[in-house]
Amino acid sequence: MSDPEFSLSPSLDRQRLADRFAAEGRIHIPEFLDAACADRFLQSLRTRTDWALIINQDDKNFDLDRDAQAALSVEQQRALDDAVYAGARYGFQYRYEAIRVPDAEAERDGLDDALARFASFLSSAPVVDLFRFITGKAGIDFADAQATAYGPGHFLTAHDDDVAGKQRHAAYVYNLTPAWRADWGGLLLFHGDDGNVTRGLTPSFNALNIFAVPQPHSVSMVTPFAASRRYSVTGWLRGR
């Protein structure tokens, strides 16, 4: 059942979106939600204080909550920066803030917050049917989700999302960043086989990007002069 807090925009043209996805393997959907829904959702994320810094070292993931970040000394912060930049130089590396949502519906139901309800909305029957129609992937059963916030110095290097056993049919990025400039960084970049960028998408408020897995992509580093954080909800459309 859809959550009444969220509703799809009535302007969505399912057939046109499906045709574009079939031709290109990705789709940009402006005005995905009703505008009032999107505004309320952004404000709820901006006021949350449980964001954690997410970084990796090879295949290990580390979460640092706000208190842990504040407790880092200047020397520790410099060492962390050095390690992150070394990992990014030639390998897969990321640094951004996030709030994760459990995959299990029963666990989501126990969380009284808009993010968990949005994850459940994406996994509701009408929205899953829409995703199946657009992508042509009948095996999509649910969407996993995490809120992400990219501030200055945050980035995600090139990868293709293809992980054995995860049954990821497509990836998605739902943008919640108003009035973003391309020169602030934080662009979703798609890479060709030769390593060149084939398309770059500037964050656009209330727009949903869906793209087939595997597909090489990255998020460019947010600049120190960006006027705000880059908010989005990201995840994969998966089978069980």
C-alpha positions as CSV (number, residue, x, y, z in Angstrom):
1,M,0.0,0.0,0.0
2,S,1.3,3.5,-0.9
3,D,2.1,5.9,2.0
4,P,-0.3,8.9,1.7
5,E,2.7,11.1,2.6
6,F,4.1,10.5,-0.8
7,S,2.5,10.5,-4.2
8,L,3.8,10.3,-7.8
9,S,3.5,13.3,-10.1
10,P,0.5,13.0,-12.4
11,S,2.6,14.2,-15.3
12,L,4.7,11.0,-15.6
13,D,4.6,9.5,-19.1
14,R,5.2,5.8,-18.5
15,Q,5.6,4.8,-22.2
16,R,7.9,7.7,-23.1
17,L,10.1,6.8,-20.1
18,A,10.2,3.1,-21.0
19,D,11.1,3.9,-24.6
20,R,14.0,6.2,-23.5
21,F,15.3,3.6,-21.0
22,A,15.2,0.9,-23.6
23,A,17.2,3.0,-26.0
24,E,19.8,4.4,-23.5
25,G,19.9,2.2,-20.4
26,R,19.2,5.2,-18.2
27,I,16.5,7.8,-17.7
28,H,16.2,11.2,-16.1
29,I,12.7,11.8,-14.7
30,P,12.0,15.4,-13.6
31,E,9.1,16.1,-11.1
32,F,9.0,12.5,-9.9
33,L,6.9,13.3,-6.8
34,D,4.1,15.7,-6.2
35,A,6.0,19.0,-5.5
36,A,4.6,19.5,-2.0
37,C,5.7,15.9,-1.1
38,A,9.3,16.7,-2.2
39,D,9.5,19.9,-0.3
40,R,8.4,18.3,2.9
41,F,10.7,15.4,2.4
42,L,13.8,17.7,2.0
43,Q,13.0,19.6,5.1
44,S,12.7,16.4,7.1
45,L,16.2,15.4,6.0
46,R,17.8,18.8,6.6
47,T,16.7,18.7,10.3
48,R,18.0,15.2,11.1
49,T,21.1,14.9,13.3
50,D,21.9,11.2,12.8
51,W,24.0,11.6,9.7
52,A,27.2,9.5,9.7
53,L,30.3,10.0,7.6
54,I,30.7,6.9,5.3
55,I,34.1,6.0,4.0
56,N,35.7,2.8,2.8
57,Q,39.1,1.1,2.9
58,D,39.2,-1.5,0.1
59,D,36.1,-3.6,0.8
60,K,35.6,-2.5,4.4
61,N,33.1,0.2,5.3
62,F,33.4,2.6,8.2
63,D,30.7,4.9,9.7
64,L,31.6,7.9,11.9
65,D,28.7,9.7,13.5
66,R,28.8,13.5,14.2
67,D,30.3,13.1,17.6
68,A,33.1,10.8,16.3
69,Q,33.9,13.3,13.6
70,A,34.0,16.2,16.0
71,A,36.4,14.2,18.3
72,L,39.0,13.8,15.6
73,S,42.2,15.8,16.2
74,V,43.8,17.9,13.5
75,E,46.4,15.1,13.0
76,Q,43.8,12.4,12.8
77,Q,41.7,14.3,10.3
78,R,44.8,14.9,8.2
79,A,45.7,11.2,8.4
80,L,42.1,10.3,7.4
81,D,42.2,12.7,4.4
82,D,45.6,11.2,3.3
83,A,44.2,7.6,3.5
84,V,41.0,8.6,1.6
85,Y,42.9,10.4,-1.2
86,A,45.4,7.5,-1.5
87,G,42.5,5.1,-2.0
88,A,40.8,7.3,-4.5
89,R,43.9,7.8,-6.6
90,Y,43.7,4.5,-8.4
91,G,40.9,2.5,-6.8
92,F,37.3,2.6,-5.6
93,Q,36.8,5.1,-2.8
94,Y,34.0,7.2,-1.4
95,R,33.3,9.8,1.3
96,Y,29.9,11.3,2.1
97,E,27.3,11.4,4.9
98,A,24.4,9.0,4.9
99,I,21.4,7.6,6.8
100,R,20.7,4.0,6.0
101,V,17.3,2.3,5.9
102,P,16.8,-1.4,6.7
103,D,15.9,-3.6,3.7
104,A,13.3,-5.6,5.6
105,E,9.8,-4.1,5.5
106,A,9.1,-5.1,9.1
107,E,12.2,-3.1,10.3
108,R,11.1,-0.1,8.2
109,D,7.7,-0.2,9.7
110,G,9.3,0.2,13.1
111,L,10.9,3.5,12.2
112,D,8.7,6.5,12.5
113,D,10.4,8.8,10.0
114,A,9.9,10.1,6.5
115,L,13.0,8.4,5.1
116,A,11.8,4.9,6.1
117,R,8.3,5.7,4.8
118,F,9.8,6.9,1.5
119,A,11.8,3.6,1.2
120,S,8.5,1.7,1.8
121,F,6.8,3.9,-0.8
122,L,9.4,3.0,-3.4
123,S,8.8,-0.6,-2.6
124,S,5.0,-0.4,-2.8
125,A,3.1,-2.3,-5.5
126,P,2.2,0.7,-7.7
127,V,5.7,2.2,-7.7
128,V,7.4,-1.2,-8.2
129,D,5.0,-1.8,-11.2
130,L,6.2,1.6,-12.6
131,F,9.8,0.6,-12.2
132,R,9.2,-2.8,-13.9
133,F,7.5,-1.1,-16.8
134,I,10.1,1.6,-17.3
135,T,13.1,-0.7,-17.1
136,G,11.6,-3.9,-18.6
137,K,12.9,-5.8,-15.6
138,A,10.1,-8.0,-14.3
139,G,12.3,-9.3,-11.5
140,I,12.3,-6.1,-9.5
141,D,10.6,-6.7,-6.2
142,F,11.7,-3.8,-3.9
143,A,13.9,-0.8,-3.6
144,D,16.6,-0.5,-0.9
145,A,17.5,3.0,0.2
146,Q,19.9,5.4,2.0
147,A,19.8,9.2,2.3
148,T,23.0,10.8,1.2
149,A,24.4,14.3,1.8
150,Y,27.6,15.4,-0.1
151,G,29.4,18.3,1.4
152,P,32.7,19.9,0.4
153,G,35.3,17.2,-0.2
154,H,32.8,14.4,-0.6
155,F,32.9,12.2,-3.7
156,L,32.3,8.7,-5.1
157,T,34.8,7.3,-7.6
158,A,34.0,5.2,-10.6
159,H,32.3,1.8,-10.1
160,D,29.5,-0.2,-11.8
161,D,27.3,-1.5,-8.9
162,D,27.6,-5.1,-10.1
163,V,27.8,-7.2,-6.8
164,A,27.2,-10.9,-6.9
165,G,24.1,-12.1,-5.0
166,K,22.5,-8.6,-4.6
167,Q,20.1,-9.0,-7.6
168,R,20.5,-5.4,-8.6
169,H,18.5,-4.8,-11.8
170,A,18.9,-1.0,-11.8
171,A,20.3,1.8,-9.7
172,Y,18.5,5.0,-8.8
173,V,19.3,8.5,-7.5
174,Y,16.4,10.7,-6.3
175,N,17.7,14.3,-6.1
176,L,16.5,16.6,-3.3
177,T,18.9,19.5,-4.0
178,P,17.4,22.8,-5.1
179,A,19.3,25.5,-7.1
180,W,22.5,23.5,-7.6
181,R,25.3,24.8,-9.9
182,A,27.3,22.4,-12.1
183,D,30.6,24.1,-11.0
184,W,29.9,23.1,-7.4
185,G,30.7,19.5,-8.3
186,G,28.5,16.6,-7.1
187,L,27.6,15.7,-10.7
188,L,26.5,12.1,-11.5
189,L,28.9,11.1,-14.3
190,F,28.5,8.2,-16.6
191,H,31.7,6.7,-18.1
192,G,32.3,5.0,-21.4
193,D,34.5,2.0,-22.0
194,D,37.4,4.4,-22.8
195,G,37.1,6.1,-19.5
196,N,35.7,9.3,-20.9
197,V,32.5,10.8,-19.5
198,T,29.6,10.2,-21.8
199,R,27.0,12.1,-19.8
200,G,26.9,14.3,-16.7
201,L,23.8,15.2,-14.7
202,T,23.7,18.2,-12.4
203,P,21.5,17.6,-9.3
204,S,18.0,18.7,-10.0
205,F,15.4,19.0,-7.3
206,N,12.7,16.3,-7.3
207,A,14.2,14.4,-10.2
208,L,14.8,10.6,-10.3
209,N,17.6,9.1,-12.3
210,I,17.4,5.3,-13.0
211,F,20.1,3.4,-14.8
212,A,20.8,-0.2,-15.6
213,V,23.3,-2.3,-13.7
214,P,26.2,-2.7,-14.5
215,Q,27.1,0.8,-15.8
216,P,30.2,2.7,-14.8
217,H,29.5,5.9,-13.0
218,S,30.8,8.3,-10.3
219,V,29.9,11.4,-8.4
220,S,32.4,14.3,-8.8
221,M,33.9,15.9,-5.7
222,V,31.8,18.7,-4.1
223,T,33.8,21.9,-4.1
224,P,34.7,24.0,-1.0
225,F,32.6,26.9,-2.4
226,A,29.3,24.9,-2.8
227,A,26.6,26.9,-1.1
228,S,24.7,23.9,0.3
229,R,24.9,20.1,0.7
230,R,23.8,17.8,-2.1
231,Y,20.9,15.8,-0.7
232,S,19.5,12.7,-2.4
233,V,18.1,9.2,-1.7
234,T,20.0,6.4,-3.5
235,G,19.8,2.7,-3.9
236,W,19.0,-0.2,-6.2
237,L,15.9,-1.8,-7.6
238,R,16.4,-5.4,-6.6
239,G,14.9,-8.9,-6.7
240,R,14.5,-11.0,-3.6
